[in-house]
Amino acid sequence: MKKRMLHQFLAGALLMFVAAQLQAATEEQIAKVIKQVNDIRFMEGQFVQQKKITGIDYPLKSQGQFMFWKGQGLYLATEKPFFNAMTITGSGMIVWQADGTAALAQEQSGIIQREVNKTLLAFFSADIAAIEQRFNVEWGFDKEQWQLSLTPKLDVIQKNMRVAIIRGRQFMNELSVIGANGDQTDLSFSGQQQSAQPTAIQCHKFYLPAQDLCNKL
């Protein structure tokens, strides 16, 4: 009996040790991902968005370009099938027309799109605390690949969204959002390039009205 109890104790201690080692490894991997994202000052690239809507047999597809400027916001410009551009900031959203004119959005239509925008900006900004305020967070790793699953905490979001899943390697590569009604929005990012700051033309996409400081870049 004593030998059996000793074996059980040693087995339990070993499991606790292994669990602690795995937890430490996971925390190190999480810290590495957050640091990679946090180190980005300015980034540009392309995106493709697909929306799978319940009752429609084919996905609605669009594509365009994005720019992220740390501390200023995220610019998303759909170019196909038609032009639709916005700059998401911490305080609101700027909507752009094809001729370069813009206006502050009075409101954003659709809670799913609002959550997609907020989640994108929070993750690009490495604001994990803001994400954790609204979502339960679960990380997963497969070598250099990582995945972040977000399930809503707030009732108002739960009524409209089941889960958001972010996947990446060096950068965020994919965002999938599944609505409570089964609709799904998939965003994929490619061609990411970093720089210390935007050009003067790129800078103007983050301000309304235009800022003189952009002309000095």
ZILIN-V257616 format. One record per residue. RES is the residue in one letter. PSI is psi in radians with two decimals (none if undefined). OMEGA is omega in whole degrees, -180 to 180 (* if undefined). Layout:
res={RES,RES}
psi={PSI,PSI}
omega={OMEGA,OMEGA}
//
This chain:
res={M,K,K,R,M,L,H,Q,F,L,A,G,A,L,L,M,F,V,A,A,Q,L,Q,A,A,T,E,E,Q,I,A,K,V,I,K,Q,V,N,D,I,R,F,M,E,G,Q,F,V,Q,Q,K,K,I,T,G,I,D,Y,P,L,K,S,Q,G,Q,F,M,F,W,K,G,Q,G,L,Y,L,A,T,E,K,P,F,F,N,A,M,T,I,T,G,S,G,M,I,V,W,Q,A,D,G,T,A,A,L,A,Q,E,Q,S,G,I,I,Q,R,E,V,N,K,T,L,L,A,F,F,S,A,D,I,A,A,I,E,Q,R,F,N,V,E,W,G,F,D,K,E,Q,W,Q,L,S,L,T,P,K,L,D,V,I,Q,K,N,M,R,V,A,I,I,R,G,R,Q,F,M,N,E,L,S,V,I,G,A,N,G,D,Q,T,D,L,S,F,S,G,Q,Q,Q,S,A,Q,P,T,A,I,Q,C,H,K,F,Y,L,P,A,Q,D,L,C,N,K,L}
psi={-0.75,-0.71,-0.70,-0.77,-0.66,-0.74,-0.74,-0.71,-0.79,-0.68,-0.74,-0.71,-0.68,-0.75,-0.72,-0.68,-0.81,-0.75,-0.71,-0.69,-0.73,-0.71,-0.74,-0.71,-0.73,-0.78,-0.65,-0.70,-0.72,-0.80,-0.63,-0.77,-0.82,-0.71,-0.74,-0.77,-0.74,-0.46,-0.19,2.14,-0.84,2.40,2.53,2.77,-2.88,2.77,2.70,2.31,2.35,2.29,2.11,1.91,2.31,2.24,-0.21,2.21,-0.39,2.58,2.63,2.07,2.42,2.82,2.76,-2.63,2.75,2.73,2.34,2.28,2.01,2.24,-0.22,-0.69,-2.94,2.15,2.19,2.13,1.88,2.28,-0.48,2.43,-0.20,2.85,2.31,1.98,2.55,2.67,2.07,2.13,3.05,-0.32,-0.13,-2.72,2.39,2.25,2.23,2.53,2.85,-0.47,0.04,-0.14,2.78,2.88,2.68,2.31,2.32,-0.63,2.76,2.29,2.31,2.04,-0.58,-0.81,-0.64,-0.74,-0.65,-0.83,-0.82,-0.74,-0.74,-0.87,-0.74,-0.71,-0.78,-0.58,0.00,0.59,1.26,-0.56,-0.72,-0.67,-0.76,-0.33,-0.53,-0.25,2.63,2.31,2.32,2.12,2.59,2.54,2.48,1.62,-2.08,-0.15,2.48,2.76,2.41,2.01,2.28,2.07,2.33,2.48,-0.61,2.42,-0.72,-0.55,-0.68,-0.57,-0.32,-0.33,2.36,-0.89,2.66,2.35,2.17,2.32,2.59,-3.11,-1.71,-0.67,2.97,2.22,-0.52,2.56,2.17,2.30,2.15,2.13,2.86,-0.45,0.07,-0.20,2.59,2.33,2.17,2.21,2.28,2.44,2.49,2.93,0.52,2.32,2.36,2.66,2.95,-0.56,2.85,2.92,3.00,-0.72,-0.77,-0.67,-0.71,-0.32,-0.07,0.05,2.51,2.00,3.00,2.56,2.40,-0.51,-0.46,-0.58,-0.19,-0.12,none}
omega={-179,179,179,179,179,178,179,179,-180,178,179,179,179,178,179,179,179,180,180,179,179,179,180,179,180,179,178,179,178,-180,179,179,-179,179,179,-180,-177,-179,-178,178,177,-179,174,-180,-179,175,172,179,174,176,176,-175,180,179,177,-173,-176,180,174,-172,175,180,-179,-177,177,173,175,177,-175,180,-177,178,-177,180,178,-179,174,-178,177,5,177,-176,176,-174,179,170,-180,179,180,-176,-178,-178,175,179,-175,174,-178,-179,177,176,-175,177,175,179,178,177,177,-178,175,-177,179,180,177,-179,175,-179,-179,-178,178,-178,-179,-178,177,-179,-177,180,-178,179,179,178,-177,176,-174,-175,164,-171,175,180,173,-177,173,-173,-178,178,177,179,179,180,-177,174,-172,173,-173,-178,-177,177,-180,-180,-175,-176,175,-175,171,-178,178,179,179,176,173,178,170,-178,-175,169,177,179,180,-180,180,180,179,176,-178,176,180,175,174,-177,-179,177,-177,177,-179,171,-177,-179,180,170,180,180,179,-179,-177,180,-177,-177,170,3,-179,-178,178,-177,179,-178,-180,-178,*}
//
